[in-house]
Amino acid sequence: MVSVALLVAALFTSACALAMFVPLPGLSYSLMLGTWGLAALTGVAVATLCAVVAWRRRPDRVRAWAAALLACSLLAVAAVAGIQVRFALAQGVVLDPWALTGIGQTGSAPDLEETFLSDDASDQVLQAGIWLPRDPATGEPVEDPQGAPVVVLLHGGGWMTGDHLNPMTRGQAHWLAEQGYLAIALDYPLSTPRLQTWELAQSRVACGLAWVGTNAAHYGGDPGHLALVGDSAGGHLALETATRQVLGAVRSTCGGRVPQIDAVSVTYPIADPVAFHDNSDLVVSGSVRLRAQRYTGGSPQEVPEVYAQIDPVARIEQIGRMGLGDRLPPVLVVHGEQDHVVPVTGTRELDAALAAAGASHRCVVVPYADHVLDLNPGSVSSQLWRHLTLDLLEHAGMGA
């Protein structure tokens, strides 16, 4: 029984390890765990040690195979982790070994939650999660903060699921608050079978930003220094909002004025909605296609004009042709090289468009990283994003 259990565990682990290098439907998503994380790597090491001890106590072919497969898996995971670590170090990141475990990195609930809009058009209540600036010495909210720069976060979920409490959003917002920022995560209307939100979501992001502009000072923030952060669909909306603002096409229909966006930092954004819809992955293609069609009302063939309207790359190219590239806020994009959900080709196109427009930007493609590379907020990829985001904010005049 022990021999069989060891072999089953070894076969599964080695298949997941192999999938980091060879596309294996279903198993290739092991990279979403941030190269499995330090805790998982430790688990593989312990399993390998157990298999070796079991083989030495009672040598047989099954236990020998189990020990060999687990040892190979350990080497493979360690090799990929080493590649990511070297990549991060080359970007100037000082990695926190304890954070790599993921322990204590999931973030806290917001200090406050406010409803900024009861939206009749979508019949959805839109809330803002607010993380107050933290005292770095105590980790507690600063008493009576004044003039903290504001970072607004937009969650992912393919425009169809999620809210301001998404795991990635919560982890990033809590960390930003620890750096001295007022972090505010905004909801936006989610698409449903009867409601396509490609116009409404953008409109309500503008409403949320206007609400931030009016209310940030009440929480100790300075809306005159404001950045956008977003992941996946939230990254798409962040890029859309920033580019539309350059063209004078961002206005709140809910009252108030949308503050000037000083910087944009996004992870694995849907920069190419057509490529997102046309994702050919054997496992996620159906879910991705559903999300894109619910948001837009159809496929790129059925509603090409909608996909053209929500294409941030096309808008950046327009800005470049108009000679307005220098008006774009500085942009940071971090994307996984092996993203199964949002093709990295969109980020490469975004990089080229920003460069052609003469915009200040940095696009970083992380090797052996998949979608939700910050699911463990302390992963190597996430720490890389954090380091580069602080650098972006500092250079944008938003140092906390």
N, C-alpha and C positions, 0 to 999 in steps of 0.2 A: 504493500500500500504506500509506504514512504517513497519507494522508488518511482512508482507511477505518478504520485503527486509532484515530486521533484521534476519529473520529465515534462509533465503538463505545464507547470509553471515556467520551465526553461524554454519550452517551445513557444509559448505565448510571448514571453519577454524577448526572446531572440527575434520573433517575427516583428514585434514593435520596433526593435532596434534596427532591423533590416529596412523597415519602412522609412526610416529617416534618410536612406540613401536611394532606395528603389521604390517607385510609386506602387503601393499596395492598397487598393480600395478599402476604406474603413480604417485600416491600421495606420495609414500615413498621418492620421490626425493626432498621433502621439506627440508630434511637435507642438501641438497647441498647449501642452503642459510646460512650455518654456524649457525645452530640452530635458523634460521630466523633473526639473528642479533638484536642488541639493538633497532634499528629503528622499525623493524617489531614487536618486543615484545611490544614496546610502542604503536604501532598501534592496537594490540590486546587488550591492556589495555584500550585504548580510546574507542574502539568499545564495550567492555564490559561495560564501564561506561555509554555510550550512551544507550545501551540496558536496563540497570538497571533504568536509568532516564525515558526512554520511558515507561517501565513497571509501574513505580511508578505513572506516570501521568495518564496512562489509563491501569489499570491492565487487562490483558486477558491471556489466556493460551498460545497463540503463542508467545507473548512477554516474558512471563515467561520462556518458553523453550529456546528462543533465548538467554536470559540473562544467564540462567544456562549453556547452551552449551559453550558460550563464556567464562564464568568464569572458566569452566573446562579446556578449551583450554589454557587459560592464565596460569593456574596452571601447566599444562603439559609442556608447553614451558619453563616456569620459572624453573621447576624441571630439565629438560634436560640441560638448560643453567647453572644451579647451579652445576650439575655434571661435566660439562666441565670446569667450572671455578675452582672447587676444584681440578680437575685433573691437570690443568695447574699450579695452585699454588703449588701443590705437587712436580712439576718439578722445582720449584724455579722461576717461571715466575712472574714478577711484571707487572700486566695488566694495560694498559692505557685505562681508561674508555671512553675517547673521541674517541679513535681509534675504539672502538667497534661499534660506530655508522656507520662506513664506510665513513664518510664525510672526504674528502680530502685524502683518502687512496688509490685511484686508480692509483697513480703514474703519472709521466709526460711522454711526448714523449722523446725519446733520444735526447741528446745534439747534437749528430752527427750520421749520417748514412753513412756507407761506403760499397761499393761493394767489397767483397773479392774474388768472383769467378763468372764469367759468364760461367756456366757449360754446355758444349756442350753435355755431356752424357745424361743429363736430360732436356736440353733446358730450364733451369731455372736460373734466376739471384739470387745469394745468397748474402744477405746483413748482415752486422753487425750493430746492434744498440748500441751506446756507451753512457753511462751515466758517466760523469766525477765526480770525488770525490767532495763532497760538504763540504762547511764550516759549521760546526754544529751551529755556532752562527747566520749565515745569511741565510743558506739554498742555497746559490749561489755556483756555481762551484769554486773550489779553483784556484786561479791564479798561474800558473806555478807549478802544483803539481809534486812531485818527489818521485818515488819509492813506489807508492801506491800498495798494494796487489791487484791482479786481480781475479775477479770472473766471470767465463764464464757461461752463462745461455742457456739452451736448452729447447725450448718450447714443450708443449704437442700438442695433436690433433690426436692421433692414427696413427702417421706417414703419415697421409693423408691430414690434414688441419693445418692451423695455420702458424705463422711466428714469427719474433722477437718482434712483437708488441702485442702478446697475452696478455689479461688482467692480468693473474697471473704473467707472465714474466715481464711485465711492472711495476707492483706494487712491485715485489721483487727487480727488478733492481734499481728502484728509491730509495727504502729504503736502499739497500746496498750502493749506492752512498752517501746517507746521513750519513752512518756510516764511510765514508772515503775510500771506496773501488772504484776501477775502475771496473765498471760493463759492460760487453760486452755480448749482446745476439746475438747468431748466428742462421741464417737460415740453413736448410739442405734440400736436395731434397725430395719433397713429392711424394708419390706413386700415380699413376693414373691407369685407366683401362688398359693401354698399357705399364706401367712402374712399375716393382717391384723394390723397392729401398732398400731391406734389406742389400745389400752389399754397394750400392752407398751412402746411408745416413751415414753409419759408416765411409766410406772413406772421405766424404766431411766434417764431423765433424773434422777429423784429419787435413784436409786442413785448416779449419777455425782456429783450435788451432795453427797451424804453422803460419798462418797470424797474430794471436794475439801475438805469440812469437816474430815475427819480428817487429810488429808495436806498441805494448803496451807502450813502453817507449815514443813514440811520444805523447801519451795522458797522460803521467805522471805515467804510471803503471810499475810494476816490474814483468815480466813474470816468474821470478825465484820463485815467490810465487803465485801460481795459484790454484784455486779451481773450481770445477764443481758444478753447481746447475741445477736440471732438474725436471720437473713435468710430470707424466704419461709417454707418449712415450719418452719425453725428459729425464725423469729419467732413462728409460731403456737404452737410448743411453749413458747417463753419466756413468752408471754402466758398460756397455759394453766397453766403452773407457778405463775406469780405470783398469778393469780386463785384457783387452787385452794388456795394456801397461806393466803390470807386466810380461806378457808372451813374451814381445818383439814383439808384433804383431800390433803396432800402428805406422804407418809411413805416412807421407804426400806424396801424389803423385803429389802435386802441387808446390813443392819446400818448403824450410824451414824445421825447425825441430820442432817437437811437444814438448812443454815444459813438464816438470815433473808435474804430478798432485799431489797436496799436500793434498787435502781433497775433499770429495764428499758429498753433501747434497741434498737429493731428497725427493719429496713428491709423494705419491701414484704411485710408479713406476710400469711399466709392468715387474715385475720380473719373471713371469711365462707366457711366450707367449702362451703356449698351453691352460692354464686355461683362459687366456684372450679371446682366440678364442672360447673356449667352454662355455663361459658365458651363463647361462641359464635364465637370467632375462627376463621376459616377454616383457619388453618395449625396452631395449637397445640391446638385443642379436643380432638382425639382423644387426644393424649398427656396432657393435663391430666385428662381424664375417667378414663383408665386409672389414673393415679396416685391420684386420689381414691377410686376404687372398690377398688383394691388395699389402700389404707390402711384403709378402713371396711368392706369386704366387700360393697359394692353402691352403688347410686345413692341419692339422697335419697328417692326414692319407695319403694325397696326396704327401706332401713334408716333411716327417719327418726329413730328413737330414737338411733342412733349419731351422726348429724350434730348432733342436739341436745346430745349429751354432749360434743362437741368444739368447741362454738361459744363462743369467748371473749367475744363481745359479749353473748350471753345470760347468761353467768356474771357479767359486770360489771353487767348490769341487775339480776340477783339480788342482788348485793352492794349495789347502790344501794338496792333495796327494803328491805334489812335495815339500812340506815343505816351501812354499814361502808366507805363510799367513802374515808374518810380513812385507812383502814388499807392501802389499795393503795399500793405503792411508786410513786414518780413514773415516768411512762412517756413515752418519746419514740418517735414513729413518723415515718419519712421514706419517702415513696412517690412513684413517678413518675406524673405525670398521665396518661400514655398507656401504662400498663402493659398489655401484651397477654396476659400469663400469669396474673397475680393481679389481678383487677379492683380498681380503686382505690375502688369503692363500699364495699368492706369496711372500708377505713380510715376513710372518712367516717362510716360507722355506728359504728365503734369510737370515733371522736372524740366523736360525739354521746352515746354511752353513758357514756364517761368523764366528760364534762361534766355529764351528768344525775346521775351518782353523786357528784359533788363531788370527784373525784380530781384530783390534780396531774398534768398531762399537757401534751404539745404534739404536735400532728400537723401535719406539714409536707408539702404536696403540691408537688412540683417540676415546673415547667412544661417541656414538651417532653422529658420523661424517661420511660424505659421500665423494664422489669424489669432486674435486675442492673445498676442504675445505678452500682454501685461495682465493676463488672468491671475497670475501670481504677481502682485505688484512689486515684489522684491526680486523678480527674475533678472537675469543679465540684461535682457532686452528692455525691460522696464526701467532698470537703473540707467541704462543708456539714454532712454527717452527723457528721464528726469534730469540728467546732467545737461543734455542738449537744450531742454526747455528752459532751464534756469539761465543758460548762456543766452538763449534767444531773448528772454525777458530783460536780462541785464542790458543787452545791446539795443533793445527797444526803449530804454529809459524807464523800465518797469521793475527795477530791483527793489525787493521788499526790505 
